[in-house]
Amino acid sequence: MEISRYSTDYIKKMLAPKLWKLLSEVIGEPVTKNTLRIVIEPPLKVRSRQQHSLKPLQRKIWSDDAPELSVFYGYADELNTLEKWIVTDRCRLVALGGMVGVGKTAIAVKLGRQIQDSFQFVIWRSLRGSPPLQNILADLLESFSDCTETTLPGTSVSDVSRLMECLRSHRCLVILDGVETILETSQLAGRYREGYQDYGQFFRQIGELSHQSCLVLTCSEKLRVIDLMADRNSPVRYYKLDGLRKDAAKQILRDRELVEEPEWTSLIDRYEGNPLLLKIVATTILEIFNGRATDFLGQNTTFLGNQLTEELDRQFQRISRVEIEVMYQLALASQPLTRSQLRENMPSSPSSSQVTDALQSLEWRSLIEKINVGGNSLFTLRPIIKKYMFNRFNNN
């Protein structure tokens, strides 16, 4: 055996970093002394399973807080697109966004059940109690504990690395619902609360590192990591959900036993096909107006109801001071405004960059609409949000 002329200390400090850098470039993801076996072994295990044609283990782990869908309306095209992204395009990270009531959670449940046979594991977890990342990681690892080796002999690795091993070794679909609860309030959209910043790094690793699984997020705000990484050719995608199409929206009103179907189109347009809003207003029409949409529409108002108002109150608490000022100006305006017009009307005289940041943040929250006219961008509030703002004006 040939004895190296280099000292151990020289190899560790001078040669090893070059080796890790070279391996990282070849493999396509970060490699260190502690993660070498994690990165290299799982793909070999997967290929070995494929070569022996072993029947994959399948397990569905739906937590108690995953809602049951007795009835689901519409969104067939959206579900088909999401299925293509996840099953065919093999996306690693997919986020669902959209305003309150549009049905992000329901679509995530429907999607998970629709594509579950393409995965060995399907796991649903809610973030609505704002659990620390360490708790979620431990919970997910427990789901894999009796069917996959989550630790490596003689190594000390983080729970994220152990989870990545599972995501490489098995085809997994993990759905995290309600990500907005770990985000900061009174700040621009997409910023994590103190003590929850590690979620951002975790999501980035899921999107960047090679594995054969998919993490689906539902969030009422667009995350910054999603904005940076998502595009149509990336394994990271973002889908902003809009309201239901007319046929599906009408079925909600039909199931609520409303009458005067010819008037329903105006009702659906007023509430932008939002499933929650249509259910709320349909109940009111049935109870107060004997199911007659004409009588309700004759009031010439946009009814919100206590349930939606409470939801919007919670979202309003998340908004920064500059965003609130922008929303007030848009609520007062009789027509859409340019960014420059907005800035001129704002009493606090914010900088141009502050207004730009606020508009982007409000768009990430699905609270404003952008209209392109002659190459110029104009901004306005969504009708439902405008009504909510008027209510706040009158109550304060």
C-alpha positions as CSV (number, residue, x, y, z in Angstrom):
1,M,0.0,0.0,0.0
2,E,1.4,3.4,-1.0
3,I,1.7,5.9,1.8
4,S,0.6,9.5,1.0
5,R,3.1,12.2,1.5
6,Y,0.4,14.6,2.5
7,S,-0.6,15.2,6.1
8,T,-4.1,14.5,7.3
9,D,-4.6,18.1,8.2
10,Y,-3.5,19.2,4.7
11,I,-6.0,16.8,3.0
12,K,-8.9,18.0,5.2
13,K,-8.2,21.7,4.7
14,M,-6.8,21.9,1.2
15,L,-7.9,18.9,-0.9
16,A,-11.3,17.9,0.6
17,P,-13.0,21.2,-0.2
18,K,-12.0,20.8,-3.9
19,L,-13.3,17.3,-3.9
20,W,-16.7,18.3,-2.5
21,K,-16.9,21.2,-5.0
22,L,-16.1,18.8,-7.9
23,L,-18.7,16.2,-6.8
24,S,-21.3,19.0,-6.3
25,E,-20.8,20.1,-9.9
26,V,-21.1,16.6,-11.2
27,I,-24.1,15.5,-9.2
28,G,-25.9,18.8,-9.4
29,E,-26.5,19.4,-5.7
30,P,-24.4,20.4,-2.7
31,V,-22.1,17.6,-1.4
32,T,-20.2,17.6,1.9
33,K,-18.6,15.0,4.1
34,N,-21.8,14.5,6.1
35,T,-24.2,14.4,3.1
36,L,-22.1,12.3,0.6
37,R,-23.8,9.0,1.3
38,I,-27.3,10.7,1.5
39,V,-26.8,12.2,-2.0
40,I,-25.3,9.1,-3.7
41,E,-27.0,6.1,-2.1
42,P,-30.7,6.8,-2.5
43,P,-30.6,7.0,-6.4
44,L,-28.7,3.7,-6.4
45,K,-31.4,2.1,-4.1
46,V,-34.2,3.4,-6.4
47,R,-32.5,2.0,-9.5
48,S,-32.0,-1.3,-7.8
49,R,-35.7,-1.5,-7.0
50,Q,-36.6,-0.6,-10.6
51,Q,-34.3,-3.3,-11.9
52,H,-35.9,-6.0,-9.7
53,S,-39.4,-4.7,-10.6
54,L,-40.5,-4.6,-7.0
55,K,-44.1,-3.6,-6.4
56,P,-44.0,-0.1,-4.7
57,L,-45.3,0.3,-1.2
58,Q,-48.3,2.6,-1.1
59,R,-49.5,4.5,2.0
60,K,-52.0,7.3,2.3
61,I,-51.6,9.4,5.5
62,W,-54.4,11.9,5.6
63,S,-54.4,13.8,9.0
64,D,-57.7,14.4,10.9
65,D,-57.8,18.0,9.8
66,A,-57.9,17.2,6.1
67,P,-61.4,18.1,5.0
68,E,-63.7,15.5,3.5
69,L,-65.2,16.7,0.1
70,S,-68.8,15.6,-0.1
71,V,-69.4,17.9,-3.0
72,F,-66.8,19.5,-5.3
73,Y,-67.6,22.1,-7.9
74,G,-65.7,22.7,-11.2
75,Y,-62.0,23.4,-11.6
76,A,-61.5,20.5,-13.9
77,D,-59.0,22.3,-16.2
78,E,-57.1,23.6,-13.2
79,L,-56.9,20.1,-11.7
80,N,-55.7,18.7,-15.1
81,T,-53.0,21.3,-15.3
82,L,-51.8,20.6,-11.7
83,E,-51.8,16.9,-12.4
84,K,-49.7,17.4,-15.5
85,W,-47.2,19.5,-13.5
86,I,-46.8,17.0,-10.8
87,V,-47.2,13.6,-12.5
88,T,-45.9,14.2,-16.0
89,D,-43.5,17.2,-15.6
90,R,-42.3,15.8,-12.2
91,C,-42.4,19.2,-10.4
92,R,-40.8,19.2,-7.0
93,L,-42.6,22.2,-5.5
94,V,-46.0,23.5,-6.4
95,A,-47.8,26.4,-4.7
96,L,-51.6,27.2,-4.9
97,G,-52.6,30.8,-4.4
98,G,-55.7,32.9,-4.7
99,M,-58.0,35.1,-2.6
100,V,-60.1,34.1,0.4
101,G,-62.8,31.6,-0.5
102,V,-61.6,30.6,-3.9
103,G,-61.1,27.0,-2.7
104,K,-57.3,26.4,-2.3
105,T,-57.7,23.8,0.4
106,A,-60.5,22.0,-1.4
107,I,-58.6,21.8,-4.6
108,A,-55.5,20.5,-2.8
109,V,-57.6,17.7,-1.3
110,K,-59.2,16.9,-4.6
111,L,-55.8,16.9,-6.3
112,G,-54.2,14.7,-3.7
113,R,-57.0,12.1,-4.0
114,Q,-57.0,12.3,-7.8
115,I,-53.3,11.6,-8.3
116,Q,-52.6,9.5,-5.2
117,D,-52.1,6.2,-7.1
118,S,-49.0,7.8,-8.8
119,F,-47.3,7.9,-5.4
120,Q,-46.0,5.5,-2.8
121,F,-46.9,8.0,0.0
122,V,-49.5,10.8,0.2
123,I,-49.3,12.9,3.3
124,W,-51.5,15.8,4.3
125,R,-50.5,18.2,7.1
126,S,-52.0,21.6,8.1
127,L,-49.9,24.5,9.2
128,R,-52.9,26.4,10.7
129,G,-51.6,25.9,14.2
130,S,-48.3,27.5,13.2
131,P,-46.1,24.5,14.1
132,P,-42.3,25.1,14.1
133,L,-40.6,23.4,11.1
134,Q,-38.8,20.9,13.5
135,N,-42.3,19.6,14.5
136,I,-43.4,19.2,10.9
137,L,-40.1,17.4,10.0
138,A,-40.4,15.0,12.9
139,D,-44.0,14.3,12.0
140,L,-43.2,13.6,8.4
141,L,-40.2,11.4,9.3
142,E,-42.5,9.5,11.7
143,S,-44.8,8.8,8.7
144,F,-41.8,7.0,7.0
145,S,-40.4,5.4,10.0
146,D,-41.6,1.8,9.6
147,C,-40.9,1.4,5.9
148,T,-37.7,3.3,5.2
149,E,-34.3,3.8,6.8
150,T,-34.2,7.4,7.9
151,T,-30.8,7.4,9.6
152,L,-27.4,6.4,8.2
153,P,-25.0,4.4,10.4
154,G,-22.1,6.4,11.7
155,T,-23.4,9.8,10.5
156,S,-25.0,12.8,12.1
157,V,-27.5,14.5,9.7
158,S,-30.3,17.0,10.1
159,D,-33.9,16.1,9.9
160,V,-34.1,18.0,6.6
161,S,-31.4,15.7,5.2
162,R,-33.2,12.7,6.5
163,L,-36.4,13.8,4.9
164,M,-34.6,14.5,1.6
165,E,-33.4,10.9,1.7
166,C,-37.0,9.7,2.0
167,L,-38.1,12.0,-0.8
168,R,-35.3,10.5,-3.0
169,S,-35.9,6.9,-2.0
170,H,-39.7,7.0,-2.4
171,R,-42.2,8.8,-4.7
172,C,-44.0,11.0,-2.2
173,L,-46.7,13.6,-2.4
174,V,-46.7,15.9,0.7
175,I,-49.4,18.7,1.0
176,L,-48.9,21.5,3.5
177,D,-52.1,23.5,3.9
178,G,-52.4,27.1,5.2
179,V,-48.8,28.3,4.9
180,E,-49.9,31.9,5.4
181,T,-50.1,31.2,9.2
182,I,-46.3,31.1,9.4
183,L,-45.9,34.5,7.6
184,E,-45.4,37.9,9.3
185,T,-48.3,40.3,9.9
186,S,-48.2,44.1,9.2
187,Q,-45.4,43.5,6.6
188,L,-45.2,43.0,2.9
189,A,-46.4,39.7,1.6
190,G,-44.3,36.5,1.8
191,R,-42.1,37.3,4.8
192,Y,-41.8,34.7,7.5
193,R,-42.6,35.3,11.2
194,E,-39.7,35.4,13.6
195,G,-38.6,31.9,14.4
196,Y,-40.1,30.5,11.1
197,Q,-37.5,31.6,8.6
198,D,-36.2,28.1,8.4
199,Y,-39.3,27.2,6.4
200,G,-38.0,29.4,3.6
201,Q,-34.8,27.5,3.4
202,F,-36.6,24.2,3.6
203,F,-38.9,25.1,0.7
204,R,-35.9,26.3,-1.3
205,Q,-34.1,22.9,-0.8
206,I,-37.2,21.0,-1.9
207,G,-37.3,23.0,-5.1
208,E,-33.5,23.0,-5.8
209,L,-32.3,19.5,-4.7
210,S,-32.8,16.4,-6.8
211,H,-35.5,14.0,-5.6
212,Q,-38.6,12.1,-7.1
213,S,-41.3,13.6,-4.8
214,C,-43.5,16.7,-4.8
215,L,-44.4,19.2,-2.1
216,V,-47.7,21.1,-2.6
217,L,-48.4,24.3,-0.6
218,T,-51.6,26.3,-0.2
219,C,-51.2,29.9,0.8
220,S,-53.2,33.1,0.5
221,E,-49.9,35.0,-0.2
222,K,-47.3,34.3,-2.8
223,L,-44.0,33.2,-1.2
224,R,-40.8,35.0,-2.1
225,V,-39.0,31.7,-2.7
226,I,-41.8,30.8,-5.2
227,D,-41.5,34.1,-6.9
228,L,-37.8,33.7,-7.3
229,M,-37.8,30.0,-8.5
230,A,-41.1,29.5,-10.4
231,D,-41.4,29.5,-14.1
232,R,-43.0,27.3,-16.8
233,N,-39.7,25.3,-17.4
234,S,-38.8,25.0,-13.7
235,P,-39.6,22.1,-11.3
236,V,-41.1,24.9,-9.2
237,R,-44.5,26.2,-10.3
238,Y,-47.2,28.6,-9.0
239,Y,-50.9,28.5,-9.8
240,K,-53.1,31.4,-8.9
241,L,-56.7,30.2,-8.7
242,D,-59.5,32.4,-10.0
243,G,-63.3,31.9,-9.6
244,L,-65.5,29.2,-11.0
245,R,-66.7,29.2,-14.5
246,K,-70.4,29.9,-15.1
247,D,-71.7,26.3,-15.3
248,A,-70.0,25.2,-12.1
249,A,-71.0,28.4,-10.3
250,K,-74.6,27.9,-11.3
251,Q,-74.6,24.4,-9.8
252,I,-73.8,26.0,-6.4
253,L,-76.9,28.2,-6.7
254,R,-79.0,25.3,-8.0
255,D,-78.0,23.2,-5.1
256,R,-78.9,26.0,-2.7
257,E,-82.4,26.0,-4.4
258,L,-82.4,29.5,-5.7
259,V,-85.0,30.4,-8.4
260,E,-84.8,32.8,-11.4
261,E,-81.9,31.1,-13.1
262,P,-81.6,33.8,-15.9
263,E,-80.5,36.3,-13.2
264,W,-77.7,34.1,-11.9
265,T,-75.1,35.3,-14.3
266,S,-75.2,38.8,-12.8
267,L,-74.9,37.3,-9.4
268,I,-71.9,35.2,-10.4
269,D,-70.2,38.1,-12.1
270,R,-70.7,40.3,-9.0
271,Y,-69.0,37.7,-6.8
272,E,-66.4,36.7,-9.3
273,G,-67.4,33.1,-9.3
274,N,-65.9,32.7,-5.8
275,P,-67.3,29.5,-4.3
276,L,-67.4,30.6,-0.7
277,L,-69.0,34.0,-1.5
278,L,-71.6,32.4,-3.7
279,K,-72.6,29.9,-0.9
280,I,-72.8,32.8,1.6
281,V,-74.9,35.0,-0.6
282,A,-77.1,32.2,-1.8
283,T,-78.0,31.3,1.8
284,T,-78.9,35.0,2.4
285,I,-81.0,35.1,-0.8
286,L,-82.9,32.0,0.2
287,E,-83.6,33.1,3.8
288,I,-84.3,36.8,3.2
289,F,-85.5,37.1,-0.4
290,N,-87.3,33.8,-0.8
291,G,-84.6,32.5,-3.2
292,R,-85.2,35.3,-5.7
293,A,-82.0,36.7,-7.1
294,T,-83.8,39.6,-8.7
295,D,-84.9,41.0,-5.4
296,F,-81.4,40.7,-4.0
297,L,-79.7,42.3,-7.0
298,G,-82.3,45.1,-6.8
299,Q,-80.7,46.2,-3.6
300,N,-77.7,47.3,-5.8
301,T,-75.1,46.4,-3.2
302,T,-72.4,43.8,-2.7
303,F,-73.3,41.8,0.3
304,L,-70.4,40.3,2.3
305,G,-71.8,38.7,5.4
306,N,-70.2,38.1,8.7
307,Q,-68.2,35.1,7.7
308,L,-66.5,36.7,4.8
309,T,-66.0,40.0,6.7
310,E,-64.2,38.1,9.5
311,E,-62.0,36.3,6.9
312,L,-61.1,39.6,5.3
313,D,-60.5,41.2,8.8
314,R,-57.9,38.5,9.4
315,Q,-56.2,39.2,6.1
316,F,-56.4,43.0,6.6
317,Q,-54.4,42.5,9.8
318,R,-51.5,41.0,7.8
319,I,-51.2,44.1,5.5
320,S,-48.4,46.7,5.9
321,R,-49.1,50.4,6.4
322,V,-48.2,51.4,2.9
323,E,-50.5,48.7,1.4
324,I,-53.4,50.0,3.5
325,E,-52.8,53.5,2.2
326,V,-52.7,52.2,-1.4
327,M,-56.0,50.3,-0.8
328,Y,-57.7,53.4,0.6
329,Q,-56.7,55.4,-2.5
330,L,-57.9,52.7,-4.9
331,A,-61.2,52.4,-2.9
332,L,-61.8,56.2,-3.2
333,A,-60.9,56.3,-7.0
334,S,-63.8,56.1,-9.5
335,Q,-61.5,54.5,-12.0
336,P,-58.2,52.5,-12.1
337,L,-55.1,54.4,-11.3
338,T,-51.5,54.3,-12.6
339,R,-48.7,53.8,-10.1
340,S,-47.7,57.5,-10.5
341,Q,-51.3,58.7,-9.8
342,L,-51.4,56.5,-6.7
343,R,-48.2,58.0,-5.4
344,E,-49.4,61.5,-6.0
345,N,-52.6,60.9,-4.0
346,M,-51.0,59.3,-1.0
347,P,-50.7,61.7,2.0
348,S,-47.6,60.0,3.4
349,S,-45.6,60.8,0.2
350,P,-44.0,57.3,-0.1
351,S,-41.0,56.7,-2.4
352,S,-41.6,55.2,-5.8
353,S,-40.0,51.9,-4.7
354,Q,-42.3,51.7,-1.7
355,V,-45.4,52.1,-3.9
356,T,-44.1,49.4,-6.3
357,D,-43.4,47.0,-3.4
358,A,-46.9,47.6,-2.0
359,L,-48.6,47.0,-5.3
360,Q,-46.6,43.8,-5.8
361,S,-47.5,42.6,-2.3
362,L,-51.2,43.4,-2.8
363,E,-51.2,41.4,-6.0
364,W,-49.5,38.5,-4.2
365,R,-52.4,38.6,-1.8
366,S,-54.9,38.6,-4.6
367,L,-56.5,41.9,-3.3
368,I,-56.0,44.1,-6.4
369,E,-56.4,43.7,-10.1
370,K,-53.9,45.0,-12.8
371,I,-55.3,46.2,-16.1
372,N,-53.1,46.8,-19.2
373,V,-54.3,49.8,-21.2
374,G,-52.2,51.0,-24.1
375,G,-49.1,49.5,-22.7
376,N,-49.6,51.1,-19.3
377,S,-50.5,49.2,-16.1
378,L,-53.5,50.5,-14.2
379,F,-54.5,49.2,-10.7
380,T,-57.9,48.8,-9.1
381,L,-59.4,46.9,-6.1
382,R,-61.4,43.7,-6.7
383,P,-65.1,44.6,-6.3
384,I,-65.5,42.5,-3.2
385,I,-62.5,44.2,-1.6
386,K,-63.7,47.6,-2.5
387,K,-67.0,47.0,-0.8
388,Y,-65.1,45.7,2.3
389,M,-63.0,48.9,2.3
390,F,-66.1,51.1,2.2
391,N,-67.5,49.2,5.1
392,R,-64.3,49.9,7.0
393,F,-64.5,53.6,6.1
394,N,-68.0,53.8,7.5
395,N,-67.2,51.9,10.7
396,N,-64.1,53.9,11.6
